Amino acid sequence: MIPHPYTLEMAQQFIAGLADAAALGEAWTYAVTRADDGVLVGCAALHAEPDPRGNVGYWIGRPHWGFGYATAAARAILSMGFAQLEHPTLTALHLAGNPASGRVLAKCGMVEGASVMLPHRDGAPQAFRTWSITREQWDRHQDAPCPRR
């Protein structure tokens, strides 16, 4: 849930808080980079405890959309979540107006749930779609052939 506009000060505060959250075992946030040259394209996170916004999240910069980075990042975070957390289910959500993000979650084997209204950037309620996947569904999905983009 990255605010917009996003100032340099906001970025510095965000980055400073990442190490604290990881040290406390609350959340782990990772840079998503291109394999060939290491260019930063976004980030992905796993939250130890689900909240209304889920356990799993990712953000990819607009110039990097359509190259599979979000799907790869979401798969990696889900794999980490099931390997390291004892939760039987992991959750995510996306803005209803961003169906491409829903396709990412579907490619990861997640199951679409309800529509919920949650405060967004300016505090005004926005429609989000919820998604979930159980450990058993994840294991079955890993055995299935990978879908094409």
Residue, then its C-alpha position, 0 to 999 in steps of 0.5 A: m500500500i504505497p502512498h502517492p505521491y511518494t516523497l524521498e522522506m517517506a521512502q527513507q522512513f519506509i526503508a528504515g522500518l524494514a530492518d526493525a520489522a524483520a528483526l522482530g519477525e513481523a515482516w520481511t521485505y525484499a527488493v525485486t531486481r532484474a537478473d541480468d543487471g540488478v536494476l531495482v524493479g520493485c519489492a515483495a513482502l511477507h507479513a508474519e500475521p495476516d491483517p486486512r491487507g493479507n500476508v503477501g504483497y508486492w509492488i512493481g514499477r510501471p516501466h517493468w510491468g508485463f515481464g513476469y516480475a510480479t508473478a516471480a516475486a509473488r511465487a517466491i514470497l508464497s514459497m517462503g511463507f509456507a516454508q517459514l510460517e506455520h499458517p495453513t493459509l496465506t492471503a493477499l489482496h489487490l485493488a479491484g481496478n487493477p485486474a492484472s494484479g489479480r491475474v498474478l495471484a491466480k497464476c500463483g494458484m491463489v483463489e479469489g474471494a470477496s470484494v472488500m472496501l478498505p481505506h486507501r491512499d487518501g483514506a477514502p474507501q476503495a474496492f479490493r479483491t481478496w485472495s487466499i491459498t492453503r498449504e495443500q493448494w500451494d503444494r498441488h500448484q507446485d506440481a502443476p505445469c507453469p502457466r504461460r504469461 
